[in-house]
Amino acid sequence: MHDRREFLRLGLGATLGVIALPASAWAITQPKNPRRRITVYKSADCECCKKWVEHIKQTGWIIDVKDVDNMTKVKNDARIPEIVRSCHTAIVGRFVFEGHVPADLMMAFMDKPRGVAGLAVPGMPIGTPGMEVPGRPADRYQVLGFYRDGRTFVYASL
């Protein structure tokens, strides 16, 4: 037989468990990485940029797309070195992703940026996300890391 204290303790525990359950279920359904919100600046008529945005959407990013007339201004404002510039620019917090950078490399980079400003795929290599051409083999390409002062390094070779 349980005394009154034992009864209250068990009842209170069960009540708290019922309250905590929906809260924990809510936490499970929320994005684990709030950095997955991205703003993409691109020209309105660029088809490969639209395809890259679709690649990013498929990996769970929340995207705000801004079609702009002056991409050079966007790149200058983001302090992207000229040597790594490409067609579109994506910004996630303080990080910049230039061109057709694969989404999985973006996430890996954001987990360990080591003072680097961002990643870039210079030019528009065939086979990068958004630059797939049916019947053509993918080009070998490099994803470069870059600093705001213009220094670059090879982050990945694909």
N, C-alpha and C positions, 0 to 999 in steps of 0.2 A: 504494500500500500504506500502510495506517495503522499508526502506531506504537502502542505500548501506551497512552501517555497519551491519544492521540486516541480510541482504542477505549474507554477508561474514561470520558472526557468525554462521548462520544456515548451510551454505555450509561447513565450516571448521568442525563443530560438526559432520555432516554427514560423512565427509571424515575420521575423526578420528574414528568414530564408525565402519566404514568398515575396517579400519586397525586393530582396537582393537579386532574385532570379531574373526578373525582367531587366534590371539594370545590367546584369552581366550579359544577358542575351543582346542587349543594345550595344554593348561594348564590342561584342564579337562581330556584329554586322557593320561597324564603322570602319573606314579605311585605316589601316595600320600605319600608313605613312602620310601625314598631312602635307608633305612636300609634293605630292602628286598632282598639284594644281599647276598648270603651265599656261603661259601666254605665248602664242605663236604669231609673229609678225611676218607677213608674206604679201606678195603682189596678188591682186584679185584674180588675174588670169593665168596664174602658174599652176598647171595640172600636176606636176610632180610634187609641188608643195601640198596640194590637196591630198594626194596619195600618202605622203608622209604623215599628215595629220591623221588620216584614217589608221595608219600603222600605230600611231601613238594611242589613239582612242581604243584600239583593240587590246592594248595592254593595261587599260584601267585608268589612264590619266584623265583628269578633269581639265578640259581645254577651253581656253578663251582665244578665239582666232580674230586677229585684227588685220584686215586688208589695208595696206598703206601704199601711198604713191611714191614715197621717198625712202627706199630701203637703205640707202647710203646713210641717211640721217640716223636711222635706227641703229645701224652697225657702229657709226661713230659715237653715238650716245652710250652704247654698251661697251665701248672701247675694245672692239674686236679687231685684232691685228689684220691688216690687209691680206697677208699671206694665207690666212685660213678662211677667208670669206667665201660664202656660197650663196644660195638663193634665198633661204629663209632663216629667221633667227627666232629661237625659243628661249624664254626666260623663266626660270624657276627660282624664286627668291633672289639670292645673290649669284646664282649660277647661270651661265649662258651656254646654249647649245646651238651651234652654227651648222646649217646644212643637214644632210641626211644621216644623222647619228642614230644608230640602232637604240631602241628604247631600253633594252637590257643593259647596254653599256652606260646609259644615262643613270639608271638606278644604281648600278655598281659604283659609278663615280661619286654620286651624291652621298653614298655611305662612307667614303674615304677620300675627300677632295684634296687634302694636304695643301691648302693655300692656293690651289689652282682655280682660275676664273671659270673655266669651262672646257668643253670638248667641241671639236669641229671635224667635219669631213669636207675638206676643200674641194671645190669643183662639184661635179655631179657624176660620180662614177656609176656605171651601169651595174645593177644588182644590189645597190644600197636600198634601204627601205624607201619606197616611193619612186625608185628609178629602175624597177624591174622591167625588162623588155623580153616578151615571149620569144623564144627561139634564139636568144643571145646569151652566151655564158656571162656570168658575173665577172666584172673586173676585180683584180686584186686592188685593195685600197688600204689606206691608213686612217685611223681615227687619231687626231692630234689633240693633246692637252695644250692649253695655252694660259699664259699669265697676262694680266692687264698691261704689263710693260712690253709686250710683244714677243717674249720668249715662248718657244714651243717645244714639245717633245712628243715622241710616238707613244700614245696610250695603248693602242691595239693595232695589229695588222690582220686584216681579214682578206 
